[in-house]
């Protein structure tokens, strides 16, 4: 029994080391070759840690301007679309309580990509991906009611940046705005492997006990 416990402890240690390098996966809804997540709360990121529930702060956005606080400490509700080509779209469906919206974001031609799409599964690794401003075209997801604005090549000043911080939390930033949102709890494949291994060890222990 002691040997089994020692082996289980070794597996847990290996899991703790290897999970850092493992990608997280999220299950959304298939939309053609893309995967979507609806009803996502999107928050401001600025110099105040209370602007979002994740405690993320940023004073200067990637383009060099001060990060704003358009949502006023509230949040808008959006559909997040991750495309099979490595791009992403944030399309708001409901404004913040102060009536403001961050508008639609579209980054469909990334220079790098930190995620992949397969059916309804989004697999993402920690890090950032960017989009050069020159590659932006029209933004079909722009709201027509004038309640928000569209972040496109004219506003990006060097491109937009999508970052995955881990634990389901993402940020998206441009010249003068940054937002944060969280998807459902991540499902690292290594967790499933750990569970299977521990179940196997438990079965082995019960078998030895019954033989004794």
C-alpha positions as CSV (number, residue, x, y, z in Angstrom):
1,X,0.0,0.0,0.0
2,X,2.9,2.3,0.8
3,X,4.4,1.8,-2.6
4,X,1.0,2.6,-4.2
5,X,0.8,5.8,-2.3
6,X,4.4,6.7,-3.2
7,X,3.6,6.1,-6.9
8,X,0.4,8.2,-6.7
9,X,2.4,11.1,-5.1
10,X,5.0,10.8,-7.9
11,X,2.1,11.1,-10.5
12,X,0.7,14.1,-8.7
13,X,4.2,15.7,-8.8
14,X,4.6,15.0,-12.5
15,X,1.1,16.4,-13.1
16,X,2.0,19.6,-11.3
17,X,5.1,20.0,-13.4
18,X,3.7,19.0,-16.8
19,X,0.3,20.9,-16.5
20,X,2.2,24.2,-16.8
21,X,3.1,23.3,-20.3
22,X,-0.3,21.8,-21.2
23,X,-2.8,23.7,-23.3
24,X,-6.3,24.3,-21.9
25,X,-9.4,23.3,-23.8
26,X,-12.9,24.8,-23.8
27,X,-16.1,23.6,-25.2
28,X,-18.3,26.1,-27.2
29,X,-20.7,25.9,-30.0
30,X,-19.8,25.0,-33.6
31,X,-20.4,27.8,-36.1
32,X,-19.1,26.5,-39.4
33,X,-15.4,26.1,-39.0
34,X,-15.4,28.4,-36.0
35,X,-16.3,27.9,-32.3
36,X,-18.4,30.5,-30.4
37,X,-19.1,31.3,-26.7
38,X,-22.2,33.2,-26.0
39,X,-23.3,35.3,-23.0
40,X,-19.7,36.2,-22.0
41,X,-19.2,39.1,-19.6
42,X,-16.6,41.5,-21.0
43,X,-14.9,43.9,-18.5
44,X,-12.6,47.0,-18.7
45,X,-9.0,46.7,-17.9
46,X,-7.3,49.9,-16.7
47,X,-5.3,51.3,-13.8
48,X,-8.0,50.2,-11.3
49,X,-8.0,46.5,-10.2
50,X,-11.7,46.8,-9.3
51,X,-12.6,47.5,-12.9
52,X,-12.8,43.7,-13.5
53,X,-13.3,40.7,-11.3
54,X,-9.9,39.3,-12.2
55,X,-7.8,42.1,-10.6
56,X,-6.0,42.8,-13.9
57,X,-4.6,46.3,-14.3
58,X,-2.9,48.1,-17.2
59,X,-2.0,51.8,-17.3
60,X,-0.7,52.1,-20.8
61,X,-2.2,50.1,-23.7
62,X,0.0,48.5,-26.4
63,X,-0.4,51.5,-28.7
64,X,1.1,53.8,-26.1
65,X,-2.1,55.6,-25.0
66,X,-3.6,55.4,-21.5
67,X,-6.1,52.5,-21.2
68,X,-9.7,53.8,-20.9
69,X,-12.6,52.8,-18.8
70,X,-15.5,52.9,-21.3
71,X,-17.6,50.4,-19.5
72,X,-17.4,52.4,-16.2
73,X,-16.6,49.4,-14.0
74,X,-19.6,47.5,-15.4
75,X,-19.5,44.9,-18.1
76,X,-21.1,44.3,-21.5
77,X,-22.3,40.9,-22.7
78,X,-20.8,39.5,-25.9
79,X,-20.4,36.5,-28.1
80,X,-16.8,35.5,-28.5
81,X,-15.9,33.9,-31.8
82,X,-12.6,32.0,-32.4
83,X,-12.0,31.3,-36.0
84,X,-10.3,28.3,-37.5
85,X,-7.7,30.6,-39.1
86,X,-6.6,31.8,-35.7
87,X,-8.6,35.0,-35.5
88,X,-11.1,36.2,-33.0
89,X,-14.2,38.4,-32.8
90,X,-15.8,40.0,-29.8
91,X,-19.4,40.9,-30.8
92,X,-21.4,42.6,-28.0
93,X,-25.0,41.7,-27.5
94,X,-25.8,43.9,-24.5
95,X,-24.2,47.2,-23.3
96,X,-22.8,47.9,-19.8
97,X,-25.2,49.2,-17.2
98,X,-24.1,52.8,-18.0
99,X,-25.2,52.2,-21.6
100,X,-21.7,52.1,-23.0
101,X,-20.2,49.4,-25.1
102,X,-16.6,48.6,-26.1
103,X,-18.0,47.9,-29.6
104,X,-17.0,45.0,-31.8
105,X,-13.5,43.8,-32.0
106,X,-12.2,41.8,-34.9
107,X,-8.8,40.2,-35.4
108,X,-9.1,37.9,-38.3
109,X,-5.6,38.0,-39.7
110,X,-3.3,37.3,-36.8
111,X,0.5,37.4,-37.3
112,X,0.7,34.7,-34.7
113,X,-1.8,32.4,-33.0
114,X,-2.1,30.9,-29.6
115,X,-5.1,28.7,-30.2
116,X,-6.6,26.1,-32.5
117,X,-10.2,25.1,-33.2
118,X,-11.5,21.6,-33.8
119,X,-15.3,21.2,-34.0
120,X,-16.7,22.7,-30.8
121,X,-13.3,22.6,-28.9
122,X,-11.0,25.5,-28.5
123,X,-7.5,24.6,-27.4
124,X,-5.3,27.5,-26.2
125,X,-1.9,27.9,-24.7
126,X,-0.8,30.8,-22.5
127,X,0.8,33.7,-24.3
128,X,-0.2,36.5,-26.7
129,X,-1.0,36.8,-30.4
130,X,-1.1,40.0,-32.4
131,X,-2.5,41.5,-35.6
132,X,-0.8,44.1,-37.6
133,X,-3.0,47.2,-38.3
134,X,-2.4,47.0,-42.1
135,X,-4.2,43.6,-42.3
136,X,-7.5,44.9,-41.0
137,X,-10.3,45.2,-43.4
138,X,-14.0,45.9,-42.9
139,X,-15.5,44.7,-39.6
140,X,-18.9,43.0,-40.4
141,X,-19.7,42.5,-36.7
142,X,-19.8,46.3,-36.0
143,X,-23.0,47.3,-34.2
144,X,-25.4,49.4,-36.4
145,X,-27.1,51.3,-33.6
146,X,-24.2,53.6,-32.8
147,X,-23.9,52.4,-29.2
148,X,-20.4,51.3,-29.6
149,X,-17.5,51.5,-32.1
150,X,-15.4,49.2,-34.2
151,X,-11.8,48.5,-33.5
152,X,-10.1,48.3,-36.9
153,X,-6.9,49.2,-38.7
154,X,-7.4,53.0,-38.1
155,X,-7.6,52.5,-34.3
156,X,-5.2,49.7,-33.6
157,X,-1.9,51.7,-33.9
158,X,0.3,48.6,-34.4
159,X,-2.3,45.9,-34.0
160,X,-4.5,44.3,-31.5
161,X,-3.3,41.8,-28.9
162,X,-5.1,38.7,-27.6
163,X,-3.6,37.2,-24.5
164,X,-4.5,34.1,-22.6
165,X,-3.5,34.4,-18.9
166,X,-4.6,30.9,-17.8
167,X,-7.6,29.7,-15.7
168,X,-9.9,30.6,-18.5
169,X,-9.1,34.3,-18.5
170,X,-8.3,36.3,-21.7
171,X,-7.5,39.9,-22.4
172,X,-7.8,41.8,-25.7
173,X,-6.1,45.2,-26.1
174,X,-5.4,47.8,-28.8
175,X,-4.2,51.3,-28.9
176,X,-6.2,52.8,-26.0
177,X,-8.6,50.0,-24.7
178,X,-8.2,46.7,-23.1
179,X,-10.9,44.3,-22.0
180,X,-10.9,41.0,-20.1
181,X,-13.2,38.0,-20.1
182,X,-13.4,34.5,-18.9
183,X,-14.7,31.4,-20.7
184,X,-16.0,28.3,-18.9
185,X,-13.5,26.4,-16.6
186,X,-10.6,25.0,-18.6
187,X,-10.4,21.3,-19.2
188,X,-6.7,20.4,-19.4
189,X,-6.2,17.0,-21.0
190,X,-3.5,16.2,-18.4
191,X,-6.2,16.3,-15.7
192,X,-8.1,13.4,-17.5
193,X,-4.8,11.5,-17.7
194,X,-4.2,12.0,-14.0
195,X,-7.7,10.8,-13.1
196,X,-7.3,7.7,-15.2
197,X,-3.9,6.9,-13.6
198,X,-5.2,7.3,-10.1
199,X,-8.2,5.1,-10.8
200,X,-5.8,2.4,-12.1
201,X,-3.7,2.6,-8.9
202,X,-6.8,2.3,-6.7
203,X,-7.9,-0.8,-8.6
204,X,-4.4,-2.3,-8.2
205,X,-4.5,-1.6,-4.5
206,X,-7.9,-3.2,-4.1
207,X,-6.8,-6.3,-6.1
208,X,-3.7,-6.8,-3.9
209,X,-5.7,-6.4,-0.7
210,X,-8.2,-9.0,-1.9
211,X,-5.4,-11.5,-2.8
212,X,-3.8,-11.0,0.7
